[in-house]
Amino acid sequence: MALTAAVAACGGDDGGGPMFADDHPRIYLQRNRDRLAAQVAAADPAWTRFKRIVDLQLDGSDIYAFQAWYAALVGKLTDDPRYCAAAVAQIDEFVTAEEAKIAAGERPAVAFDSYLEVGPLIGDLAMTYDWCFDAASAGQRTRWVTYANQAVWNVWHPEEANWGGTVMPWSGWSIDNPSNNYYYSFLRATMLLGIATRGETPEGQQWIDMFRDAKIGAQLLPTFARDLVGGGSREGTGYGVAMKNLFELYDLWQGSTGEALAAINGHARASMLHMMHSTVPSLDRIAPIGDHARDSEALWFDYHRHYLQTLAYLFADDPIAARATAFLADTSVPEMDQPFMYVYDFLYSGGVTPTAYADLGRAYYAPGVGQLYARSGWTPTATWMSFIAGAYTESHAHQDQGSFMIWKGAWMGYDGNVDSQDGLRQEPEAHSLIRFVDGGATVPQRADTTSQMAAVARGAGWVYAAGDLTAAFGAASPIDRWQREVVFLEPDAIVVYDRVATEPGVEQVWQLVAPAGFTVAGAAATTSHDSHALKVERLLPTAAAASAAALTGDFRGGFRYDERTTGTGHHLHVLSLDGAVTAATVSGASGQDGVALTLADGRTATVRFQQDAIGGTLAIRGGSGNVDATLSAGVQALPERE
């Protein structure tokens, strides 16, 4: 098979394809039971913590989101029959309730919200069926599988979906979109039910073939190879954390069959780096890109731990995994906080010796999602920034192409979504970019468009990026050109240059969004937050209507600084933190716009940009050495380690 050859080519296994166990348990434990049993025998703290919540559940507690397979796992590792008895009772109670709804002509719970929860629900059933096979009666197993087969069949046949013989169609949302979080739920139900029932029902092998060949082989892997180079998710960092579920499936599949799907096309491994670089230096929150419905502040949570922890386990022999393990220990979630997530600390504890991550590269670019991250170091006091120029193709993504964010000790420039009521503010007004207003209305960025990161380069103490955002507005927009170039001079200065051309009468609003208010003084504005200060100084255009105000509407906080101009032109701004720039003066040349900076540490820097095309020059004098660099179009490979 083509997929088998692809796995072998990536070093995932010996190329023999998946190997399935004939006897129960078939899911995961055939290849992992000895490892987990050793942790049980050693009274590993992660095991003790996990088993305690299972015991509490069995003793009458109601642990939030407790799944039957937790008890089934304890039962298989301890040979204590009461755990499988509890797991079987929980699944049977659930299936009985579903059967009652179906008999009444109602949609069962598994169909709620376009089958979003089919993965956890049917996956729980399948793992309990497999691990506690002998504890369930033949009648129970038959009922469970009949119900589960119908649920999975309905997922992949939305127009013909039926319950109890009554056709109950649904939208089919994202059944063919591997970049959407729903897809991973559909995969979980299909894969686990197939492995659990293979050889016992005609559907068992059908579901395995659907998962491995039709979905992973024919859809997900080629899509990721094309669209997600560099890791991450086009849904952003909020809904994108759902990829933890996909990475867990890679592990469950490998543990069940020996086949390492995670090794193909590099996305999973790259996502380790993407997760670390998209986390701010305080290691307690992630870059808030896209919708964040659960937590608008994008604080690190058990889900982020699960995401990175699973990847480190899957790539245990990779040097990056060792650094990810040390990184995890330093985050605000050094162990799972929520009891329903304790199981993952048990499954993935140990096995990787942590290595200090201070030698990781300080800049990372993920071309598939169009996100660039840069930082002055890997200490909590470092300055961090992001810049976006890429694809806008998913419903949970925002109109944020061309935007940047800045962190030093706290948010200095951010996505206003952080302070929104619902975490779903997608409009340009909430982001640090240029907003265009035509006829009194904001020109929207259009879905299914792709902006271009035209340049990425890194040198000693500096990072350069250029994005062409023109395409974000669609072919018929009044925006003829918007190109933004960013130069990050470590540790605390950023130069931003914009080339803009629009149809007559279109207003340009250069905006910076921050959690604290702005003080506007002439061509400069300052904002302070958590003992740090950010100053933005306008050098071009020489005249603009500047103002600042609180975010209004569905926001509980946040402020925006605006500069309004019209006509074709160029914008040149210097942003500095904590007085890092003591002087900034225009320093152009023929066909160029530029700025000469005097830095507080004694260095000087001159940055110039071509007026009509991407590119320019950078000169730094003083400090540890002089820099003379040509800034030009083209994306350089950034080192993983420095």
VOGU-3710 file (C-alpha; in Angstrom, 3 decimals, decimal comma):
1> maltaavaac> 0,000/0,000/0,000  1,142/3,555/-0,675  0,585/4,578/2,945  2,649/1,630/4,204  5,533/2,665/1,972  5,234/6,273/3,132  5,438/5,250/6,792  8,472/3,084/6,118  10,173/5,862/4,144  9,823/8,170/7,141
11> ggddgggpmf> 11,344/5,612/9,467  8,015/4,987/11,191  8,306/1,180/11,074  9,696/-1,651/8,972  7,202/-1,157/6,162  5,159/-4,238/6,985  1,971/-2,252/7,479  -0,351/-2,400/10,484  -0,432/-5,607/12,535  -3,610/-6,294/14,514
21> addhpriylq> -4,114/-8,532/17,516  -6,739/-11,246/17,139  -7,525/-11,483/20,838  -8,779/-8,790/23,178  -7,384/-6,389/24,235  -6,670/-5,132/20,728  -6,445/-1,425/21,445  -3,078/-0,138/22,708  -2,417/-2,544/25,569  -0,819/-5,356/23,568
31> rnrdrlaaqv> 2,211/-3,138/23,015  2,007/-0,887/26,079  0,761/-3,009/28,953  4,224/-3,976/30,211  5,336/-0,349/30,264  2,248/0,795/32,127  2,306/-2,176/34,479  5,858/-1,251/35,460  4,621/2,212/36,447  1,870/0,595/38,497
41> aaadpawtrf> 4,350/-1,682/40,261  6,623/1,273/40,990  3,693/3,304/42,395  4,482/6,074/39,924  2,909/9,299/41,255  1,040/9,818/37,971  -0,504/6,347/38,350  -1,439/6,920/41,984  -3,056/10,241/41,147  -5,008/8,789/38,232
51> krivdlqldg> -6,173/5,693/40,105  -7,389/7,846/42,980  -9,917/9,683/40,813  -11,094/6,388/39,326  -11,614/5,040/42,852  -13,484/8,186/43,817  -15,780/7,730/40,837  -16,452/4,118/41,742  -17,159/5,166/45,330  -19,914/7,544/44,248
61> sdiyafqawy> -18,203/10,798/43,279  -19,163/12,487/40,041  -15,869/13,343/38,326  -16,456/15,818/35,507  -16,122/14,225/32,044  -15,174/10,859/33,520  -14,987/8,206/30,814  -15,596/4,520/31,291  -12,299/3,608/29,691  -10,474/5,133/32,664
71> aalvgkltdd> -11,949/2,429/34,891  -11,406/-0,198/32,190  -7,704/0,731/32,033  -7,296/0,381/35,792  -9,085/-2,954/35,606  -6,729/-4,309/32,958  -3,646/-3,154/34,864  -4,753/-4,426/38,285  -6,874/-7,471/37,332  -9,480/-6,219/39,782
81> prycaaavaq> -12,890/-7,097/38,238  -14,803/-4,291/39,914  -13,266/-1,702/37,589  -14,444/-3,414/34,414  -17,815/-4,009/36,054  -18,119/-0,256/36,618  -16,962/0,575/33,091  -19,431/-1,865/31,546  -22,264/-0,480/33,668  -21,453/3,090/32,601
91> idefvtaeea> -21,429/2,249/28,885  -24,566/0,129/29,144  -26,418/2,918/30,920  -25,385/5,332/28,174  -26,412/3,011/25,330  -29,736/2,266/27,023  -30,487/5,993/27,221  -29,547/6,423/23,558  -31,765/3,509/22,568  -34,689/5,099/24,392
101> kiaagerpav> -34,256/8,334/22,437  -34,049/6,451/19,170  -37,184/4,439/20,005  -38,993/7,722/20,690  -38,008/9,053/17,262  -35,499/11,511/18,685  -31,911/12,165/17,748  -29,577/10,501/20,256  -26,948/12,490/22,158  -24,170/11,282/19,867
111> afdsylevgp> -25,721/13,281/17,004  -25,652/16,565/18,943  -23,863/19,515/17,339  -23,167/17,753/14,043  -21,730/14,645/15,754  -18,983/16,667/17,448  -18,815/14,280/20,414  -18,975/11,051/18,421  -15,260/10,485/19,013  -15,271/10,616/22,815
121> ligdlamtyd> -18,596/8,759/23,072  -18,020/5,943/20,594  -14,344/5,807/21,461  -15,260/5,267/25,111  -17,639/2,498/24,122  -15,070/0,814/21,870  -12,246/0,882/24,429  -14,503/-0,481/27,141  -15,827/-3,161/24,763  -12,247/-4,198/23,972
131> wcfdaasagq> -10,611/-3,956/27,378  -13,556/-5,385/29,316  -14,770/-7,819/26,677  -15,395/-10,698/29,062  -17,089/-8,486/31,654  -19,893/-7,552/29,252  -22,567/-10,032/28,242  -22,966/-11,109/24,638  -26,263/-9,236/24,542  -24,671/-6,031/25,798
141> rtrwvtyanq> -21,840/-6,245/23,297  -24,283/-6,791/20,430  -26,392/-3,788/21,414  -23,376/-1,564/21,864  -21,858/-2,431/18,510  -25,178/-2,088/16,679  -25,590/1,419/18,073  -21,951/2,395/17,500  -21,897/1,119/13,914  -24,958/3,214/13,121
151> avwnvwhpee> -23,368/6,310/14,654  -20,164/5,945/12,638  -22,075/5,099/9,451  -24,164/8,234/9,923  -21,058/10,371/10,251  -19,783/9,394/6,828  -23,248/9,315/5,143  -24,849/12,575/6,318  -27,658/12,759/3,781  -28,736/9,174/4,455
161> anwggtvmpw> -28,116/9,198/8,198  -30,863/7,443/10,105  -31,820/6,266/13,554  -34,290/3,468/14,117  -35,089/3,461/10,407  -36,009/7,152/10,411  -33,857/9,278/8,134  -32,259/12,075/10,148  -29,842/13,867/7,808  -27,274/16,304/9,051
171> sgwsidnpsn> -24,950/18,849/7,430  -21,880/16,647/7,006  -19,807/19,527/8,403  -16,096/18,873/7,832  -16,270/15,128/7,124  -13,806/15,824/4,301  -11,835/18,643/5,947  -8,769/17,357/7,819  -7,950/20,899/8,972  -11,098/21,126/11,131
181> nyyysflrat> -11,370/19,979/14,747  -14,573/17,990/14,088  -12,645/15,700/11,760  -10,486/14,320/14,578  -13,586/13,342/16,552  -14,917/11,478/13,520  -11,568/9,712/13,138  -11,487/8,620/16,779  -14,877/6,931/16,617  -14,056/5,228/13,317
191> mllgiatrge> -10,593/4,007/14,273  -11,344/2,698/17,740  -14,568/0,953/16,761  -12,805/-0,651/13,821  -9,912/-1,990/15,894  -12,203/-3,208/18,683  -14,581/-5,124/16,396  -12,252/-6,234/13,600  -13,036/-9,828/12,620  -16,246/-9,837/14,650
201> tpegqqwidm> -18,456/-7,694/12,443  -18,323/-6,861/8,720  -18,057/-3,197/9,675  -14,879/-3,645/11,722  -12,519/-3,864/8,763  -14,631/-1,313/6,895  -13,990/1,254/9,610  -10,273/0,460/9,683  -10,053/0,962/5,921  -12,076/4,164/6,190
211> frdakigaql> -9,761/5,530/8,892  -6,398/4,468/7,525  -6,787/4,602/3,772  -9,716/6,890/2,903  -9,187/9,489/5,613  -5,579/9,414/6,864  -3,937/8,231/3,655  -6,066/9,943/1,019  -7,094/13,113/2,858  -5,294/14,092/6,039
221> lptfardlvg> -1,672/13,329/5,250  -1,629/14,947/1,785  -3,566/17,956/3,086  -1,119/18,454/5,944  1,864/18,004/3,625  0,459/20,736/1,365  -1,164/23,140/3,832  0,448/22,709/7,243  4,199/22,732/6,741  5,777/23,913/9,969
231> ggsregtgyg> 3,021/22,601/12,225  0,045/24,232/13,879  -3,520/24,648/12,664  -5,272/27,035/10,307  -8,060/27,265/12,895  -5,648/29,241/15,067  -4,219/28,432/18,468  -7,586/28,096/20,242  -9,484/25,530/18,229  -6,157/24,339/16,859
241> vamknlfely> -5,280/22,784/20,213  -7,844/20,119/19,239  -5,005/18,568/17,279  -4,059/17,007/20,597  -6,847/14,568/19,795  -5,244/13,693/16,476  -1,842/13,211/18,074  -3,432/10,919/20,661  -4,946/8,897/17,807  -1,498/8,520/16,276
251> dlwqgstgea> -0,342/7,019/19,560  -3,388/4,762/19,967  -2,980/3,512/16,395  0,731/2,881/16,811  0,157/1,151/20,132  -2,513/-1,032/18,518  -0,876/-1,796/15,165  2,810/-0,875/15,365  2,421/1,636/12,531  3,798/5,136/13,187
261> laainghara> 1,558/7,520/11,243  2,954/10,508/13,155  6,261/10,175/11,326  4,802/11,046/7,924  5,193/14,541/6,389  6,667/16,266/9,427  3,561/18,072/10,679  3,387/16,360/14,075  7,061/16,865/14,870  6,968/20,477/13,684
271> smlhmmhstv> 3,965/21,095/15,914  6,205/20,555/18,953  8,259/23,547/17,885  5,203/25,555/16,895  3,615/25,038/20,308  6,746/26,119/22,178  7,395/29,173/20,027  3,765/30,304/20,114  3,889/30,259/23,930  4,897/33,605/25,433
281> psldriapig> 8,027/33,832/27,643  6,077/33,581/30,913  5,052/30,092/29,756  1,499/30,558/30,958  -0,365/31,466/27,768  -0,266/30,984/24,053  -0,480/33,501/21,223  -4,231/34,233/20,989  -4,715/33,581/17,281  -8,243/32,820/16,072
291> dhardsealw> -11,339/32,034/18,128  -10,870/31,191/21,814  -14,354/30,237/22,983  -13,321/28,235/26,073  -10,937/30,889/27,412  -10,517/34,176/25,570  -7,237/34,892/27,414  -5,508/31,885/25,795  -4,087/30,728/29,127  -2,180/27,474/29,135
301> fdyhrhylqt> -4,462/24,605/30,120  -4,348/20,829/30,370  -5,146/20,646/26,657  -1,910/22,421/25,756  -0,004/20,090/28,054  -1,679/17,082/26,438  -0,790/18,415/22,977  2,919/18,848/23,676  3,272/15,881/26,030  1,831/13,469/23,468
311> laylfaddpi> 4,159/14,754/20,763  7,192/14,438/23,028  6,196/10,829/23,723  5,688/10,046/20,029  9,114/11,505/19,161  10,879/10,375/22,321  14,252/9,883/20,589  14,226/13,322/18,980  16,367/16,040/20,648  13,415/18,434/20,395
321> aarataflad> 11,298/16,068/22,528  13,851/16,311/25,338  13,577/20,087/25,221  9,794/19,941/25,046  9,778/17,816/28,188  11,838/20,390/30,085  9,632/23,135/28,671  6,507/21,359/29,960  7,947/21,221/33,463  8,438/25,004/33,416
331> tsvpemdqpf> 4,980/25,922/32,152  2,098/27,010/34,337  0,716/23,469/33,893  3,593/21,204/35,016  1,051/18,444/35,632  -2,590/18,010/34,660  -4,878/20,201/36,737  -8,254/18,709/35,835  -9,015/15,200/37,170  -10,483/14,052/33,864
341> myvydflysg> -7,055/14,708/32,283  -4,953/12,863/34,894  -4,875/9,754/32,719  -2,546/11,427/30,225  0,140/12,171/32,790  0,037/8,450/33,555  0,114/7,328/29,916  2,972/9,645/28,973  5,005/10,053/32,154  8,687/9,224/32,005
351> gvtptayadl> 10,489/7,893/28,984  12,047/11,193/27,895  14,971/12,725/29,775  14,496/16,512/29,812  17,154/18,751/28,295  17,386/22,520/28,747  15,648/24,373/25,932  17,623/27,627/26,128  19,475/26,629/22,963  16,326/26,529/20,853
361> grayyapgvg> 16,226/28,966/17,972  14,734/32,311/18,908  12,643/32,631/15,751  10,230/30,178/14,161  8,185/30,347/10,991  5,304/27,981/10,180  4,514/28,616/6,495  1,369/26,501/6,446  -0,363/28,789/8,921  1,608/31,909/7,993
371> qlyarsgwtp> 2,789/32,586/11,529  6,197/33,946/12,520  7,354/34,067/16,141  10,498/35,723/17,482  11,878/36,329/20,967  14,953/37,864/22,522  15,578/34,764/24,637  14,017/31,825/26,470  13,850/33,473/29,886  10,602/34,769/31,417
381> tatwmsfiag> 11,771/38,384/31,001  12,370/38,087/27,254  10,560/40,137/24,652  8,396/38,151/22,207  6,533/39,076/19,053  4,418/37,470/16,346  3,512/38,399/12,775  0,856/36,803/10,536  0,758/36,555/6,738  -0,778/33,404/5,320
391> ayteshahqd> -3,925/31,458/4,577  -7,344/32,487/5,871  -9,343/29,343/5,144  -11,035/28,132/8,342  -14,166/29,427/10,067  -12,445/29,859/13,442  -9,669/32,001/11,938  -9,778/35,802/12,189  -9,423/38,775/9,875  -5,928/39,275/11,250
401> qgsfmiwkga> -3,628/38,981/8,248  -0,800/41,493/8,626  -1,251/41,791/12,387  1,435/41,575/15,035  1,529/41,069/18,807  4,135/42,018/21,412  4,807/40,606/24,869  7,181/41,718/27,589  6,206/40,616/31,070  2,610/41,054/29,921
411> wmgydgnvds> 0,741/41,874/26,739  1,964/45,164/25,300  0,259/44,776/21,912  -2,261/41,973/21,512  -5,382/40,570/19,892  -8,333/42,397/21,454  -10,155/39,074/21,457  -8,366/38,421/24,766  -10,651/40,964/26,427  -13,822/40,033/24,554
421> qdglrqepea> -16,877/38,553/26,214  -17,019/35,428/24,061  -13,534/34,947/22,580  -15,011/35,093/19,070  -14,246/38,636/17,855  -12,899/38,119/14,354  -13,168/41,633/12,898  -10,131/43,738/11,861  -10,937/46,341/14,535  -9,593/43,929/17,190
431> hslirfvdgg> -6,122/43,494/15,673  -2,907/45,477/15,192  -2,914/46,010/11,435  -4,029/48,511/8,820  -7,792/48,676/8,567  -9,289/50,073/5,402  -12,552/52,017/5,411  -14,531/52,547/2,209  -17,751/54,549/2,235  -17,788/54,500/6,035
441> atvpqradtt> -17,527/50,699/6,268  -14,508/48,545/7,069  -13,273/46,577/4,064  -13,313/42,986/5,321  -10,617/40,421/4,852  -12,144/37,588/2,846  -12,209/33,905/3,735  -10,536/31,450/1,369  -7,751/33,881/0,538  -4,027/33,471/1,037
451> sqmaavarga> -1,629/36,260/1,878  2,069/35,695/1,272  4,945/35,777/3,707  7,316/37,178/1,112  10,442/37,302/3,276  11,825/35,767/6,447  15,436/36,189/7,578  17,401/36,005/10,796  20,781/37,436/11,676  22,793/38,142/14,795
461> gwvyaagdlt> 20,354/40,020/17,033  17,680/40,704/14,417  14,725/39,138/12,591  13,162/40,399/9,367  9,824/39,493/7,802  7,709/40,856/4,985  4,116/40,019/4,173  2,071/40,832/1,100  -1,475/41,114/2,454  -3,159/42,393/-0,707
471> aafgaaspid> -4,838/39,078/-1,491  -6,589/39,006/1,906  -9,254/41,407/0,660  -10,265/39,458/-2,422  -9,964/40,179/-6,110  -12,667/42,871/-6,264  -11,577/44,953/-3,280  -10,566/48,630/-3,404  -7,184/47,664/-1,900  -4,598/47,617/-4,668
481> rwqrevvfle> -1,622/46,923/-2,412  -0,766/46,378/1,194  2,681/45,110/2,065  4,032/45,132/5,599  7,667/44,664/6,614  8,841/44,128/10,177  12,357/44,304/11,620  12,797/43,092/15,196  15,985/44,467/16,738  16,610/42,397/19,825
491> pdaivvydrv> 15,817/42,868/22,531  13,292/45,705/22,527  12,868/47,609/19,254  10,611/46,892/16,275  10,424/48,810/13,010  7,228/48,438/10,949  6,939/49,647/7,357  3,791/49,548/5,204  3,304/50,171/1,471  -0,288/50,982/0,652
501> atepgveqvw> -2,212/51,761/-2,524  -6,002/52,005/-2,660  -8,751/53,363/-4,835  -9,522/57,071/-4,219  -11,330/57,908/-1,005  -10,398/54,755/0,896  -9,262/55,599/4,418  -6,288/53,822/5,969  -6,370/53,262/9,720  -3,011/52,185/11,113
511> qlvapagftv> -3,925/50,634/14,436  -2,293/49,141/17,502  -4,397/47,229/20,030  -3,293/46,892/23,656  -4,768/45,956/27,047  -3,965/49,362/28,585  -4,863/52,866/27,486  -2,717/55,095/25,273  -1,360/58,571/25,833  -1,137/60,367/22,486
521> agaaattshd> 1,376/63,194/22,015  1,875/64,448/18,478  3,318/61,669/16,319  3,822/59,310/19,247  1,724/57,284/21,650  2,604/55,291/24,748  0,925/52,539/26,722  2,054/50,936/29,976  1,130/47,560/31,396  2,474/45,587/34,345
531> shalkverll> 5,529/47,850/34,883  6,526/47,873/31,197  6,005/50,631/28,624  5,544/50,509/24,862  6,079/53,590/22,716  5,003/53,842/19,080  6,431/56,696/17,030  5,235/57,634/13,551  7,832/58,848/11,070  5,677/58,428/7,950
541> ptaaaasaaa> 3,283/59,808/6,954  4,237/63,133/8,451  0,591/63,989/9,100  -2,219/61,742/10,334  -5,257/62,054/12,573  -4,212/60,168/15,696  -6,552/59,093/18,477  -7,019/56,386/21,075  -10,101/54,896/22,669  -11,384/51,877/24,528
551> ltgdfrggfr> -12,653/48,909/22,549  -16,433/49,017/22,490  -19,229/46,534/22,074  -18,518/42,957/23,094  -15,310/43,805/24,973  -14,727/43,954/28,702  -11,390/45,743/28,237  -8,757/46,731/25,722  -7,811/49,900/23,833  -6,876/50,843/20,305
561> yderttgtgh> -4,571/53,543/18,954  -5,590/54,762/15,472  -3,865/56,876/12,824  -6,142/57,852/9,935  -4,906/58,873/6,489  -6,028/58,619/2,880  -4,294/58,175/-0,466  -1,427/56,057/-1,700  1,452/56,186/0,703  3,934/54,646/3,056
571> hlhvlsldga> 3,787/54,172/6,810  6,926/53,943/8,920  6,728/53,324/12,675  9,173/52,536/15,443  7,957/50,603/18,467  10,188/50,414/21,509  9,872/48,862/24,948  11,020/50,415/28,197  12,945/53,249/26,564  15,049/50,988/24,320
581> vtaatvsgas> 15,060/53,662/21,577  16,264/57,081/22,698  16,054/58,763/19,292  14,450/57,951/15,951  14,919/60,182/12,889  14,024/59,819/9,254  16,976/58,491/7,276  15,897/57,876/3,715  17,828/57,537/0,482  16,977/57,599/-3,198
591> gqdgvaltla> 13,913/55,380/-3,649  13,980/54,370/0,014  12,296/55,260/3,284  14,239/54,702/6,461  14,933/55,471/10,075  18,100/55,985/12,116  17,818/54,748/15,680  19,861/55,495/18,746  19,473/52,655/21,208  19,703/52,929/24,971
601> dgrtatvrfq> 22,389/50,233/25,108  24,758/52,448/23,090  24,193/50,925/19,653  22,868/52,664/16,591  20,788/51,098/13,830  19,665/52,282/10,422  16,810/50,487/8,677  15,786/51,384/5,142  13,046/49,996/2,919  12,520/50,170/-0,827
611> qdaiggtlai> 9,572/52,421/-1,568  8,187/50,318/-4,409  9,240/46,733/-3,719  9,876/44,445/-0,763  13,394/44,717/0,599  15,902/47,152/2,023  18,983/47,318/4,219  19,917/47,045/7,884  23,029/48,446/9,535  23,834/48,093/13,248
621> rggsgnvdat> 26,862/49,669/14,881  28,280/49,029/18,331  27,677/46,277/20,807  29,275/42,898/20,129  29,849/43,634/16,448  28,682/45,526/13,409  25,910/44,279/11,134  25,406/45,104/7,459  22,533/43,126/5,985  20,519/43,249/2,808
631> lsagvqalpe> 16,820/42,694/3,416  15,310/40,957/0,426  12,395/38,804/-0,649  12,748/35,097/0,030  12,152/32,848/3,002  15,257/31,548/4,723  15,257/28,347/6,754  15,492/29,245/10,432  17,653/27,085/12,712  15,856/24,895/15,238
641> re> 18,731/25,408/17,668  21,256/28,185/18,062
//
